[in-house]
Amino acid sequence: MKTIAFVLYPGLTPLDLIGPLQVLASLRNADPSFEATVVAETLDPAASDTPLSLVAERTFDDVPAPYALVVPGGQAGTLRALTNERLLDYVRSAAAQAEVTASVCTGSLILGAAGLLKGREATTHWSFLEALREFDATPVKRRWVDEGAVLTAAGVSAGIDMALHLVARFTSEEVAKAVQFGIEYDPEPPFGGLDWAAAPRQMFAGAAAAWIKEALSGAPDLAARLAARV
């Protein structure tokens, strides 16, 4: 069985996990050798950054060597995870054996803290893009970045795009298009595409600084380095 493990931890953004999970769980319809699961340090409910808690299906110990690993992002919870050695150890160990290790949004910072982005191009949510340099990665402004064994997606909804790309990589473009039809993914945002020149950078910079201060009070050196990048 080719197990695709999604990492759950307190404070993540639900869509970072649920979007690509919905896509990659559909792989089993085309190829029964694939399965998707959600793993965490424990099976206790984990609060997200919305009024919703999530529960993993299995623990880290239950899935030590997944075929693929996906690490979602979030806000203060993700920054807090940068100092969670149990989580980082699992990501390192699983990634060493996985065919693919991927992240969504600021989940790339967790890959960076685990030492998986050194010398690689990577992306993340635009407000934390420059912070990738603190992990010896080269930030790039793309919807997703495929570096072979390591993939990173930009903010939140970009995880769906990356997951469809992975479906095509694992099976075929035909299967990926069928999955896209299955979830009726055909974005038509009510206000059109994003005008990056008008991005609310000051608002997000203030929020990011607050998340860093809250989450990394016990790691002042890391907090200072990340704060200088956002």
C-alpha positions in Angstrom: 0.0 0.0 0.0 1.3 3.5 -1.0 0.3 5.6 2.1 0.1 9.3 1.7 0.4 10.7 5.2 -0.9 14.2 6.1 0.6 15.7 9.3 -1.8 17.1 11.8 -0.6 19.4 14.6 -2.3 22.1 16.8 -3.0 25.4 15.2 -2.8 24.5 11.5 -5.1 25.9 8.8 -7.8 23.3 8.0 -7.9 24.0 4.2 -4.1 23.4 4.0 -4.8 19.9 5.1 -8.4 19.2 3.8 -7.9 20.6 0.3 -5.0 18.3 -0.8 -6.4 15.5 1.3 -9.6 15.5 -0.6 -7.6 15.4 -3.9 -5.1 12.7 -3.0 -7.7 10.5 -1.2 -9.4 10.3 -4.5 -6.4 8.5 -6.0 -7.7 5.2 -4.5 -10.6 5.3 -7.0 -8.1 5.0 -9.8 -5.4 2.9 -8.2 -6.3 0.9 -5.0 -2.7 0.7 -4.1 -2.9 4.3 -2.8 -4.4 5.3 0.5 -4.5 8.7 2.3 -4.3 9.0 6.1 -3.8 11.7 8.7 -1.1 11.3 11.3 -0.2 13.1 14.5 1.8 12.7 17.7 -1.4 11.5 19.5 -5.0 10.8 18.6 -6.2 13.7 20.8 -8.3 16.4 19.1 -6.1 19.2 17.7 -7.4 22.7 17.6 -7.0 24.5 14.3 -6.8 28.2 13.6 -10.6 28.2 13.0 -13.5 27.1 15.3 -12.8 23.5 14.3 -10.8 20.7 15.9 -9.4 17.8 14.0 -8.5 14.2 15.0 -5.8 12.1 13.3 -6.5 8.6 12.1 -3.1 7.2 13.1 -0.1 8.2 15.2 3.5 9.0 13.9 4.5 5.6 15.2 1.8 3.9 13.2 3.1 5.3 9.9 6.9 5.5 10.1 7.6 5.2 6.4 4.9 6.7 4.2 5.1 6.7 0.5 4.5 10.4 0.5 4.3 13.0 3.3 2.3 16.3 3.2 2.8 19.0 5.9 0.1 21.7 6.1 0.7 25.2 7.3 -1.0 27.8 9.5 -0.3 30.9 11.5 1.1 30.9 15.1 0.5 27.1 15.4 2.9 26.5 12.6 5.5 28.8 14.0 5.1 27.0 17.3 5.7 23.7 15.5 9.1 24.9 14.4 10.3 24.1 18.0 8.4 20.8 18.3 11.3 18.3 18.1 9.0 15.2 18.1 7.2 16.6 15.0 10.4 17.6 13.3 12.0 14.2 14.0 9.0 12.5 12.4 9.2 14.7 9.4 12.9 14.1 8.9 12.6 10.4 9.4 9.5 10.0 7.2 11.0 12.2 4.5 14.2 10.2 4.4 12.2 7.2 3.2 9.3 8.8 1.3 9.1 9.1 -2.5 7.8 12.7 -2.0 7.6 15.2 0.8 5.4 18.1 0.3 4.2 21.2 2.1 1.3 23.6 1.9 1.6 27.3 2.7 3.8 27.9 5.8 4.2 24.2 6.2 7.4 24.8 4.1 8.8 26.5 7.2 8.5 23.1 9.0 10.3 21.4 6.1 13.0 24.1 6.5 13.3 23.6 10.2 13.7 19.9 9.6 16.6 20.6 7.2 14.8 19.5 4.0 15.0 22.8 2.0 18.8 23.4 2.0 19.9 24.4 -1.4 16.4 24.0 -2.9 14.0 26.4 -4.5 10.8 26.6 -2.5 7.6 28.7 -2.0 5.2 29.4 0.8 2.5 32.0 1.7 3.7 35.3 0.2 3.9 37.0 3.6 6.5 34.5 4.7 8.3 34.0 1.4 11.6 35.7 2.4 11.6 33.7 5.7 12.6 30.7 3.7 16.1 32.1 3.4 16.6 31.4 7.1 16.5 27.7 6.2 19.0 28.0 3.3 16.3 27.8 0.7 15.8 30.0 -2.4 12.3 31.6 -2.3 10.4 31.6 -5.6 7.1 33.2 -6.4 5.3 30.3 -7.9 2.0 28.5 -7.2 4.0 25.3 -6.4 7.6 24.2 -6.8 8.4 20.6 -7.8 12.0 19.8 -6.7 11.7 16.1 -7.3 11.7 14.6 -3.8 10.4 17.8 -2.2 7.4 19.9 -3.3 6.2 23.2 -1.8 2.9 25.0 -2.4 2.1 28.6 -1.9 -0.7 29.8 0.3 -3.7 27.7 1.4 -5.7 27.0 -1.8 -2.4 26.4 -3.8 -2.3 23.0 -1.9 -5.2 21.8 -4.2 -3.2 22.8 -7.3 -0.1 21.0 -6.0 -2.1 17.9 -5.1 -3.6 17.7 -8.6 -0.1 17.9 -9.9 0.9 15.1 -7.7 -2.0 12.9 -8.9 -0.8 13.4 -12.4 2.8 12.6 -11.3 1.7 9.4 -9.4 -0.7 8.2 -12.1 -1.5 10.3 -15.2 -2.9 13.6 -16.4 -6.1 11.8 -17.4 -6.6 10.7 -13.8 -5.8 14.1 -12.4 -8.4 15.7 -14.7 -11.0 13.2 -13.5 -10.2 14.1 -9.9 -10.5 17.8 -10.8 -14.0 17.1 -12.3 -14.8 15.0 -9.2 -14.2 17.9 -6.8 -15.6 20.4 -9.4 -12.4 22.5 -9.1 -12.8 25.4 -11.5 -12.0 28.6 -9.6 -13.9 31.7 -10.5 -13.3 34.1 -7.5 -16.0 36.7 -7.2 -13.5 39.6 -7.3 -11.3 38.2 -10.1 -7.6 37.2 -9.8 -5.2 38.7 -7.3 -3.5 41.9 -8.0 -0.2 41.3 -6.3 0.7 45.0 -6.4 -2.3 45.7 -4.1 -1.5 42.9 -1.6 -2.2 44.1 2.0 1.5 43.7 3.0 1.4 46.0 6.0 -1.6 44.2 7.5 0.0 40.8 7.1 3.4 42.0 8.3 1.8 43.1 11.6 -0.1 39.8 12.0 3.0 37.8 11.2 5.0 39.7 13.7 2.4 39.0 16.4 2.3 35.3 15.5 6.1 35.1 15.7 6.1 36.8 19.1 3.4 34.6 20.5 4.6 31.3 19.1 8.4 31.6 19.6 8.8 33.4 22.9 10.9 30.4 24.0 13.1 30.6 21.0 14.2 34.3 20.8 17.0 33.7 18.3 14.7 32.1 15.7 12.0 34.6 16.5 14.3 37.5 15.7 15.6 36.0 12.5 12.1 35.3 11.2 10.8 38.7 12.3 13.5 40.3 10.2 12.2 38.6 7.1 8.4 39.4 7.3 
